[in-house]
Amino acid sequence: MSKQADAVKINILDKEYLVACADDERDALEASARYLGDKMAEIRGTGKVVGIDRIAVMAGLNLAHEAIEGGGAGGDTENTASARLHKLNASIGKTLAKFRRRELN
C-alpha cells in the first residue's frame, strides 16, 4: 500500500480544491467530496442558507449529527467518531482559509 500523499482535485459546489491525500485513500476522498457536495447542494437548494461558509457549516453539522447518531452507544465508537470529526473540522478550516486567501488576492 502506498502512503505517498499527492494533491487531488475535488469539486464541491462548483469550486475546485486541491487536497493532499495518500494514493490508497483517493477513492474515499472523492466519494466523501461527492457526498459533501450533494449535502451542500441540498442545503443551498432550500434557499434558507446563504453563503458558502454557512452552507459548509450546516452540512458539517448535519454530517456530524448523522455520524454521532449512527455510531450507537458504544464509547469506543463515539471516541473514534469524535476524533474523525475533529480531524475533518481541522481540514475544512484549512481549506476555507486557503479559499479566503485566494479570494482576497
N, CA, C and O atoms as CSV, one atom per row, in Angstrom:
chain,resi,resn,atom,element,x,y,z
A,1,MET,N,N,0.825,-1.180,0.000
A,1,MET,CA,C,0.000,0.000,0.000
A,1,MET,C,C,0.867,1.240,0.000
A,1,MET,O,O,1.820,1.333,0.774
A,2,SER,N,N,0.552,2.181,-0.847
A,2,SER,CA,C,1.315,3.420,-0.927
A,2,SER,C,C,0.745,4.446,0.041
A,2,SER,O,O,-0.469,4.640,0.109
A,3,LYS,N,N,1.617,5.094,0.782
A,3,LYS,CA,C,1.184,6.154,1.686
A,3,LYS,C,C,1.629,7.524,1.198
A,3,LYS,O,O,1.488,8.514,1.916
A,4,GLN,N,N,2.174,7.591,-0.034
A,4,GLN,CA,C,2.612,8.861,-0.589
A,4,GLN,C,C,1.408,9.769,-0.785
A,4,GLN,O,O,0.395,9.367,-1.358
A,5,ALA,N,N,1.536,11.005,-0.299
A,5,ALA,CA,C,0.439,11.961,-0.442
A,5,ALA,C,C,0.625,12.776,-1.715
A,5,ALA,O,O,1.680,13.369,-1.940
A,6,ASP,N,N,-0.401,12.794,-2.532
A,6,ASP,CA,C,-0.417,13.595,-3.745
A,6,ASP,C,C,-1.601,14.547,-3.662
A,6,ASP,O,O,-2.567,14.282,-2.947
A,7,ALA,N,N,-1.529,15.647,-4.387
A,7,ALA,CA,C,-2.641,16.586,-4.433
A,7,ALA,C,C,-3.719,16.028,-5.348
A,7,ALA,O,O,-3.454,15.637,-6.484
A,8,VAL,N,N,-4.923,16.002,-4.836
A,8,VAL,CA,C,-6.074,15.504,-5.586
A,8,VAL,C,C,-7.044,16.663,-5.763
A,8,VAL,O,O,-7.363,17.360,-4.800
A,9,LYS,N,N,-7.516,16.872,-6.992
A,9,LYS,CA,C,-8.501,17.918,-7.262
A,9,LYS,C,C,-9.882,17.375,-6.963
A,9,LYS,O,O,-10.275,16.318,-7.458
A,10,ILE,N,N,-10.612,18.116,-6.145
A,10,ILE,CA,C,-12.006,17.773,-5.881
A,10,ILE,C,C,-12.849,19.013,-6.151
A,10,ILE,O,O,-12.363,20.137,-6.029
A,11,ASN,N,N,-14.092,18.811,-6.513
A,11,ASN,CA,C,-15.023,19.906,-6.761
A,11,ASN,C,C,-16.186,19.800,-5.802
A,11,ASN,O,O,-16.815,18.750,-5.667
A,12,ILE,N,N,-16.460,20.915,-5.135
A,12,ILE,CA,C,-17.599,20.992,-4.228
A,12,ILE,C,C,-18.316,22.299,-4.531
A,12,ILE,O,O,-17.720,23.372,-4.433
A,13,LEU,N,N,-19.573,22.218,-4.895
A,13,LEU,CA,C,-20.388,23.381,-5.257
A,13,LEU,C,C,-19.674,24.282,-6.265
A,13,LEU,O,O,-19.552,25.489,-6.060
A,14,ASP,N,N,-19.216,23.688,-7.329
A,14,ASP,CA,C,-18.580,24.396,-8.432
A,14,ASP,C,C,-17.265,25.079,-8.055
A,14,ASP,O,O,-16.792,25.948,-8.788
A,15,LYS,N,N,-16.680,24.706,-6.945
A,15,LYS,CA,C,-15.373,25.219,-6.528
A,15,LYS,C,C,-14.390,24.066,-6.547
A,15,LYS,O,O,-14.711,22.948,-6.144
A,16,GLU,N,N,-13.183,24.354,-7.024
A,16,GLU,CA,C,-12.151,23.317,-7.085
A,16,GLU,C,C,-11.194,23.483,-5.913
A,16,GLU,O,O,-10.765,24.591,-5.592
A,17,TYR,N,N,-10.869,22.363,-5.283
A,17,TYR,CA,C,-9.943,22.348,-4.157
A,17,TYR,C,C,-8.863,21.311,-4.424
A,17,TYR,O,O,-9.133,20.259,-5.004
A,18,LEU,N,N,-7.649,21.606,-4.002
A,18,LEU,CA,C,-6.559,20.633,-4.032
A,18,LEU,C,C,-6.374,20.133,-2.614
A,18,LEU,O,O,-6.177,20.916,-1.685
A,19,VAL,N,N,-6.441,18.813,-2.456
A,19,VAL,CA,C,-6.338,18.206,-1.141
A,19,VAL,C,C,-5.247,17.149,-1.178
A,19,VAL,O,O,-5.236,16.288,-2.058
A,20,ALA,N,N,-4.324,17.216,-0.212
A,20,ALA,CA,C,-3.286,16.188,-0.113
A,20,ALA,C,C,-3.940,14.900,0.365
A,20,ALA,O,O,-4.727,14.898,1.311
A,21,CYS,N,N,-3.604,13.819,-0.298
A,21,CYS,CA,C,-4.252,12.549,0.003
A,21,CYS,C,C,-3.333,11.405,-0.393
A,21,CYS,O,O,-2.713,11.435,-1.456
A,22,ALA,N,N,-3.250,10.399,0.465
A,22,ALA,CA,C,-2.479,9.205,0.133
A,22,ALA,C,C,-3.155,8.503,-1.041
A,22,ALA,O,O,-4.379,8.522,-1.172
A,23,ASP,N,N,-2.340,7.885,-1.886
A,23,ASP,CA,C,-2.860,7.202,-3.079
A,23,ASP,C,C,-3.960,6.201,-2.746
A,23,ASP,O,O,-4.961,6.106,-3.456
A,24,ASP,N,N,-3.765,5.458,-1.663
A,24,ASP,CA,C,-4.731,4.409,-1.330
A,24,ASP,C,C,-6.005,4.947,-0.671
A,24,ASP,O,O,-6.905,4.172,-0.346
A,25,GLU,N,N,-6.087,6.261,-0.473
A,25,GLU,CA,C,-7.286,6.861,0.108
A,25,GLU,C,C,-8.025,7.767,-0.877
A,25,GLU,O,O,-9.007,8.417,-0.520
A,26,ARG,N,N,-7.542,7.801,-2.117
A,26,ARG,CA,C,-8.108,8.702,-3.124
A,26,ARG,C,C,-9.591,8.424,-3.396
A,26,ARG,O,O,-10.393,9.357,-3.442
A,27,ASP,N,N,-9.954,7.176,-3.572
A,27,ASP,CA,C,-11.357,6.846,-3.855
A,27,ASP,C,C,-12.269,7.301,-2.720
A,27,ASP,O,O,-13.356,7.826,-2.959
A,28,ALA,N,N,-11.820,7.096,-1.490
A,28,ALA,CA,C,-12.621,7.514,-0.334
A,28,ALA,C,C,-12.750,9.034,-0.284
A,28,ALA,O,O,-13.818,9.559,0.029
A,29,LEU,N,N,-11.664,9.741,-0.592
A,29,LEU,CA,C,-11.712,11.207,-0.615
A,29,LEU,C,C,-12.696,11.691,-1.673
A,29,LEU,O,O,-13.517,12.569,-1.408
A,30,GLU,N,N,-12.614,11.124,-2.860
A,30,GLU,CA,C,-13.510,11.544,-3.938
A,30,GLU,C,C,-14.967,11.243,-3.596
A,30,GLU,O,O,-15.850,12.050,-3.888
A,31,ALA,N,N,-15.227,10.093,-2.981
A,31,ALA,CA,C,-16.589,9.757,-2.568
A,31,ALA,C,C,-17.066,10.714,-1.479
A,31,ALA,O,O,-18.223,11.136,-1.478
A,32,SER,N,N,-16.175,11.051,-0.561
A,32,SER,CA,C,-16.526,11.992,0.506
A,32,SER,C,C,-16.842,13.363,-0.070
A,32,SER,O,O,-17.794,14.013,0.362
A,33,ALA,N,N,-16.051,13.809,-1.040
A,33,ALA,CA,C,-16.278,15.109,-1.669
A,33,ALA,C,C,-17.624,15.133,-2.388
A,33,ALA,O,O,-18.352,16.122,-2.316
A,34,ARG,N,N,-17.952,14.043,-3.080
A,34,ARG,CA,C,-19.258,13.965,-3.761
A,34,ARG,C,C,-20.391,14.014,-2.744
A,34,ARG,O,O,-21.383,14.717,-2.941
A,35,TYR,N,N,-20.239,13.272,-1.664
A,35,TYR,CA,C,-21.273,13.225,-0.632
A,35,TYR,C,C,-21.452,14.599,0.006
A,35,TYR,O,O,-22.578,15.066,0.180
A,36,LEU,N,N,-20.337,15.245,0.355
A,36,LEU,CA,C,-20.402,16.585,0.942
A,36,LEU,C,C,-21.011,17.568,-0.052
A,36,LEU,O,O,-21.850,18.388,0.321
A,37,GLY,N,N,-20.597,17.493,-1.298
A,37,GLY,CA,C,-21.148,18.370,-2.326
A,37,GLY,C,C,-22.653,18.199,-2.471
A,37,GLY,O,O,-23.384,19.177,-2.620
A,38,ASP,N,N,-23.110,16.958,-2.427
A,38,ASP,CA,C,-24.549,16.689,-2.511
A,38,ASP,C,C,-25.289,17.288,-1.314
A,38,ASP,O,O,-26.353,17.888,-1.473
A,39,LYS,N,N,-24.725,17.125,-0.121
A,39,LYS,CA,C,-25.351,17.663,1.089
A,39,LYS,C,C,-25.393,19.192,1.037
A,39,LYS,O,O,-26.397,19.804,1.401
A,40,MET,N,N,-24.294,19.803,0.580
A,40,MET,CA,C,-24.254,21.258,0.493
A,40,MET,C,C,-25.226,21.775,-0.565
A,40,MET,O,O,-25.884,22.795,-0.359
A,41,ALA,N,N,-25.318,21.076,-1.696
A,41,ALA,CA,C,-26.262,21.477,-2.746
A,41,ALA,C,C,-27.700,21.364,-2.242
A,41,ALA,O,O,-28.548,22.198,-2.562
A,42,GLU,N,N,-27.961,20.337,-1.460
A,42,GLU,CA,C,-29.292,20.147,-0.879
A,42,GLU,C,C,-29.642,21.327,0.040
A,42,GLU,O,O,-30.760,21.839,-0.001
A,43,ILE,N,N,-28.685,21.750,0.863
A,43,ILE,CA,C,-28.909,22.879,1.773
A,43,ILE,C,C,-29.072,24.166,0.985
A,43,ILE,O,O,-29.961,24.966,1.279
A,44,ARG,N,N,-28.219,24.377,-0.017
A,44,ARG,CA,C,-28.311,25.583,-0.848
A,44,ARG,C,C,-29.662,25.621,-1.556
A,44,ARG,O,O,-30.254,26.690,-1.712
A,45,GLY,N,N,-30.148,24.464,-1.983
A,45,GLY,CA,C,-31.409,24.382,-2.711
A,45,GLY,C,C,-32.623,24.802,-1.902
A,45,GLY,O,O,-33.643,25.183,-2.476
A,46,THR,N,N,-32.531,24.741,-0.581
A,46,THR,CA,C,-33.670,25.170,0.241
A,46,THR,C,C,-33.853,26.678,0.197
A,46,THR,O,O,-34.947,27.185,0.447
A,47,GLY,N,N,-32.765,27.406,-0.125
A,47,GLY,CA,C,-32.833,28.857,-0.169
A,47,GLY,C,C,-32.829,29.509,1.200
A,47,GLY,O,O,-32.916,30.733,1.299
A,48,LYS,N,N,-32.731,28.717,2.256
A,48,LYS,CA,C,-32.774,29.262,3.613
A,48,LYS,C,C,-31.397,29.658,4.131
A,48,LYS,O,O,-31.290,30.456,5.062
A,49,VAL,N,N,-30.343,29.106,3.533
A,49,VAL,CA,C,-28.982,29.390,3.982
A,49,VAL,C,C,-28.216,30.006,2.823
A,49,VAL,O,O,-28.178,29.455,1.724
A,50,VAL,N,N,-27.604,31.160,3.084
A,50,VAL,CA,C,-26.890,31.894,2.042
A,50,VAL,C,C,-25.411,31.968,2.413
A,50,VAL,O,O,-25.063,32.183,3.574
A,51,GLY,N,N,-24.565,31.793,1.435
A,51,GLY,CA,C,-23.126,31.906,1.648
A,51,GLY,C,C,-22.479,30.538,1.792
A,51,GLY,O,O,-22.972,29.668,2.510
A,52,ILE,N,N,-21.362,30.369,1.091
A,52,ILE,CA,C,-20.680,29.074,1.069
A,52,ILE,C,C,-20.224,28.656,2.460
A,52,ILE,O,O,-20.293,27.476,2.802
A,53,ASP,N,N,-19.758,29.607,3.266
A,53,ASP,CA,C,-19.296,29.275,4.614
A,53,ASP,C,C,-20.437,28.724,5.462
A,53,ASP,O,O,-20.282,27.712,6.146
A,54,ARG,N,N,-21.550,29.379,5.413
A,54,ARG,CA,C,-22.700,28.941,6.220
A,54,ARG,C,C,-23.245,27.607,5.721
A,54,ARG,O,O,-23.636,26.749,6.513
A,55,ILE,N,N,-23.265,27.446,4.420
A,55,ILE,CA,C,-23.718,26.165,3.861
A,55,ILE,C,C,-22.781,25.050,4.309
A,55,ILE,O,O,-23.234,23.967,4.679
A,56,ALA,N,N,-21.463,25.314,4.277
A,56,ALA,CA,C,-20.485,24.307,4.697
A,56,ALA,C,C,-20.655,23.956,6.171
A,56,ALA,O,O,-20.575,22.786,6.544
A,57,VAL,N,N,-20.890,24.963,7.010
A,57,VAL,CA,C,-21.079,24.708,8.438
A,57,VAL,C,C,-22.340,23.887,8.663
A,57,VAL,O,O,-22.324,22.933,9.441
A,58,MET,N,N,-23.421,24.238,8.002
A,58,MET,CA,C,-24.665,23.481,8.170
A,58,MET,C,C,-24.500,22.041,7.693
A,58,MET,O,O,-24.980,21.113,8.344
A,59,ALA,N,N,-23.828,21.852,6.566
A,59,ALA,CA,C,-23.583,20.494,6.070
A,59,ALA,C,C,-22.716,19.732,7.062
A,59,ALA,O,O,-22.975,18.562,7.342
A,60,GLY,N,N,-21.680,20.394,7.598
A,60,GLY,CA,C,-20.823,19.753,8.598
A,60,GLY,C,C,-21.592,19.346,9.838
A,60,GLY,O,O,-21.398,18.251,10.367
A,61,LEU,N,N,-22.458,20.218,10.298
A,61,LEU,CA,C,-23.272,19.882,11.474
A,61,LEU,C,C,-24.204,18.711,11.192
A,61,LEU,O,O,-24.360,17.816,12.022
A,62,ASN,N,N,-24.819,18.726,10.018
A,62,ASN,CA,C,-25.704,17.617,9.662
A,62,ASN,C,C,-24.948,16.296,9.574
A,62,ASN,O,O,-25.426,15.268,10.054
A,63,LEU,N,N,-23.765,16.325,8.959
A,63,LEU,CA,C,-22.957,15.107,8.834
A,63,LEU,C,C,-22.447,14.643,10.194
A,63,LEU,O,O,-22.402,13.443,10.465
A,64,ALA,N,N,-22.062,15.592,11.049
A,64,ALA,CA,C,-21.616,15.234,12.392
A,64,ALA,C,C,-22.746,14.584,13.171
A,64,ALA,O,O,-22.542,13.593,13.872
A,65,HIS,N,N,-23.920,15.141,13.043
A,65,HIS,CA,C,-25.090,14.570,13.723
A,65,HIS,C,C,-25.354,13.146,13.230
A,65,HIS,O,O,-25.597,12.240,14.027
A,66,GLU,N,N,-25.305,12.962,11.921
A,66,GLU,CA,C,-25.502,11.623,11.359
A,66,GLU,C,C,-24.452,10.645,11.873
A,66,GLU,O,O,-24.771,9.502,12.201
A,67,ALA,N,N,-23.207,11.092,11.943
A,67,ALA,CA,C,-22.122,10.218,12.401
A,67,ALA,C,C,-22.305,9.847,13.864
A,67,ALA,O,O,-22.111,8.692,14.245
A,68,ILE,N,N,-22.679,10.826,14.686
A,68,ILE,CA,C,-22.851,10.559,16.112
A,68,ILE,C,C,-24.071,9.677,16.349
A,68,ILE,O,O,-24.007,8.724,17.125
A,69,GLU,N,N,-25.169,9.985,15.690
A,69,GLU,CA,C,-26.380,9.179,15.853
A,69,GLU,C,C,-26.190,7.763,15.323
A,69,GLU,O,O,-26.694,6.806,15.911
A,70,GLY,N,N,-25.472,7.628,14.227
A,70,GLY,CA,C,-25.239,6.326,13.623
A,70,GLY,C,C,-24.196,5.514,14.353
A,70,GLY,O,O,-24.083,4.309,14.133
A,71,GLY,N,N,-23.422,6.162,15.229
A,71,GLY,CA,C,-22.338,5.497,15.943
A,71,GLY,C,C,-22.797,4.597,17.056
A,71,GLY,O,O,-22.017,3.768,17.525
A,72,GLY,N,N,-24.030,4.723,17.501
A,72,GLY,CA,C,-24.523,3.893,18.584
A,72,GLY,C,C,-24.042,4.386,19.928
A,72,GLY,O,O,-23.480,5.476,20.033
A,73,ALA,N,N,-24.260,3.588,20.953
A,73,ALA,CA,C,-23.956,3.992,22.325
A,73,ALA,C,C,-22.582,3.553,22.782
A,73,ALA,O,O,-22.177,3.896,23.893
A,74,GLY,N,N,-21.851,2.810,21.976
A,74,GLY,CA,C,-20.533,2.329,22.385
A,74,GLY,C,C,-19.547,3.455,22.545
A,74,GLY,O,O,-19.396,4.274,21.638
A,75,GLY,N,N,-18.867,3.519,23.680
A,75,GLY,CA,C,-17.908,4.577,23.944
A,75,GLY,C,C,-16.786,4.593,22.930
A,75,GLY,O,O,-16.331,5.665,22.531
A,76,ASP,N,N,-16.330,3.426,22.506
A,76,ASP,CA,C,-15.229,3.333,21.549
A,76,ASP,C,C,-15.617,3.974,20.225
A,76,ASP,O,O,-14.831,4.713,19.633
A,77,THR,N,N,-16.817,3.692,19.768
A,77,THR,CA,C,-17.300,4.244,18.501
A,77,THR,C,C,-17.411,5.759,18.593
A,77,THR,O,O,-17.056,6.465,17.648
A,78,GLU,N,N,-17.901,6.269,19.726
A,78,GLU,CA,C,-18.038,7.709,19.896
A,78,GLU,C,C,-16.680,8.393,19.895
A,78,GLU,O,O,-16.530,9.464,19.306
A,79,ASN,N,N,-15.689,7.793,20.544
A,79,ASN,CA,C,-14.346,8.374,20.555
A,79,ASN,C,C,-13.765,8.404,19.156
A,79,ASN,O,O,-13.142,9.391,18.766
A,80,THR,N,N,-13.958,7.342,18.397
A,80,THR,CA,C,-13.459,7.286,17.030
A,80,THR,C,C,-14.161,8.335,16.174
A,80,THR,O,O,-13.511,9.045,15.406
A,81,ALA,N,N,-15.472,8.436,16.300
A,81,ALA,CA,C,-16.232,9.429,15.537
A,81,ALA,C,C,-15.790,10.830,15.923
A,81,ALA,O,O,-15.635,11.693,15.058
A,82,SER,N,N,-15.589,11.061,17.196
A,82,SER,CA,C,-15.159,12.369,17.662
A,82,SER,C,C,-13.796,12.734,17.086
A,82,SER,O,O,-13.594,13.863,16.639
A,83,ALA,N,N,-12.876,11.806,17.094
A,83,ALA,CA,C,-11.538,12.057,16.549
A,83,ALA,C,C,-11.607,12.330,15.049
A,83,ALA,O,O,-10.944,13.239,14.548
A,84,ARG,N,N,-12.409,11.544,14.337
A,84,ARG,CA,C,-12.547,11.744,12.893
A,84,ARG,C,C,-13.193,13.088,12.591
A,84,ARG,O,O,-12.788,13.772,11.651
A,85,LEU,N,N,-14.205,13.476,13.386
A,85,LEU,CA,C,-14.863,14.763,13.178
A,85,LEU,C,C,-13.910,15.916,13.480
A,85,LEU,O,O,-13.922,16.930,12.782
A,86,HIS,N,N,-13.093,15.767,14.505
A,86,HIS,CA,C,-12.106,16.803,14.828
A,86,HIS,C,C,-11.117,16.972,13.673
A,86,HIS,O,O,-10.791,18.093,13.282
A,87,LYS,N,N,-10.650,15.857,13.138
A,87,LYS,CA,C,-9.708,15.894,12.014
A,87,LYS,C,C,-10.370,16.508,10.772
A,87,LYS,O,O,-9.755,17.312,10.072
A,88,LEU,N,N,-11.608,16.129,10.508
A,88,LEU,CA,C,-12.347,16.672,9.369
A,88,LEU,C,C,-12.572,18.168,9.540
A,88,LEU,O,O,-12.422,18.933,8.588
A,89,ASN,N,N,-12.930,18.588,10.749
A,89,ASN,CA,C,-13.146,20.002,11.024
A,89,ASN,C,C,-11.866,20.804,10.787
A,89,ASN,O,O,-11.912,21.891,10.212
A,90,ALA,N,N,-10.732,20.272,11.225
A,90,ALA,CA,C,-9.448,20.951,11.007
A,90,ALA,C,C,-9.144,21.066,9.515
A,90,ALA,O,O,-8.670,22.102,9.050
A,91,SER,N,N,-9.417,20.004,8.773
A,91,SER,CA,C,-9.181,20.015,7.331
A,91,SER,C,C,-10.083,21.028,6.631
A,91,SER,O,O,-9.636,21.746,5.737
A,92,ILE,N,N,-11.330,21.086,7.031
A,92,ILE,CA,C,-12.267,22.057,6.449
A,92,ILE,C,C,-11.799,23.473,6.754
A,92,ILE,O,O,-11.844,24.346,5.888
A,93,GLY,N,N,-11.354,23.698,7.975
A,93,GLY,CA,C,-10.860,25.019,8.362
A,93,GLY,C,C,-9.680,25.455,7.518
A,93,GLY,O,O,-9.613,26.605,7.084
A,94,LYS,N,N,-8.745,24.541,7.283
A,94,LYS,CA,C,-7.572,24.859,6.462
A,94,LYS,C,C,-7.987,25.171,5.031
A,94,LYS,O,O,-7.491,26.124,4.430
A,95,THR,N,N,-8.888,24.375,4.490
A,95,THR,CA,C,-9.341,24.583,3.115
A,95,THR,C,C,-10.067,25.912,2.968
A,95,THR,O,O,-9.841,26.642,2.002
A,96,LEU,N,N,-10.941,26.230,3.927
A,96,LEU,CA,C,-11.658,27.504,3.865
A,96,LEU,C,C,-10.701,28.685,4.000
A,96,LEU,O,O,-10.894,29.713,3.351
A,97,ALA,N,N,-9.672,28.548,4.837
A,97,ALA,CA,C,-8.686,29.624,4.990
A,97,ALA,C,C,-7.943,29.859,3.679
A,97,ALA,O,O,-7.718,31.006,3.291
A,98,LYS,N,N,-7.563,28.786,2.998
A,98,LYS,CA,C,-6.890,28.917,1.705
A,98,LYS,C,C,-7.818,29.578,0.688
A,98,LYS,O,O,-7.392,30.433,-0.087
A,99,PHE,N,N,-9.090,29.175,0.698
A,99,PHE,CA,C,-10.074,29.726,-0.219
A,99,PHE,C,C,-10.245,31.226,0.020
A,99,PHE,O,O,-10.314,32.002,-0.932
A,100,ARG,N,N,-10.313,31.632,1.282
A,100,ARG,CA,C,-10.471,33.045,1.611
A,100,ARG,C,C,-9.258,33.852,1.172
A,100,ARG,O,O,-9.393,34.959,0.650
A,101,ARG,N,N,-8.059,33.286,1.391
A,101,ARG,CA,C,-6.841,33.995,0.978
A,101,ARG,C,C,-6.833,34.210,-0.539
A,101,ARG,O,O,-6.444,35.274,-1.019
A,102,ARG,N,N,-7.271,33.181,-1.291
A,102,ARG,CA,C,-7.312,33.303,-2.745
A,102,ARG,C,C,-8.318,34.372,-3.172
A,102,ARG,O,O,-8.072,35.119,-4.119
A,103,GLU,N,N,-9.451,34.444,-2.469
A,103,GLU,CA,C,-10.477,35.441,-2.816
A,103,GLU,C,C,-9.990,36.862,-2.547
A,103,GLU,O,O,-10.368,37.793,-3.259
A,104,LEU,N,N,-9.157,37.033,-1.527
A,104,LEU,CA,C,-8.675,38.367,-1.174
A,104,LEU,C,C,-7.610,38.864,-2.133
A,104,LEU,O,O,-7.399,40.071,-2.247
A,105,ASN,N,N,-6.939,37.961,-2.819
A,105,ASN,CA,C,-5.874,38.372,-3.753
A,105,ASN,C,C,-6.415,38.741,-5.096
A,105,ASN,O,O,-5.652,39.107,-5.990
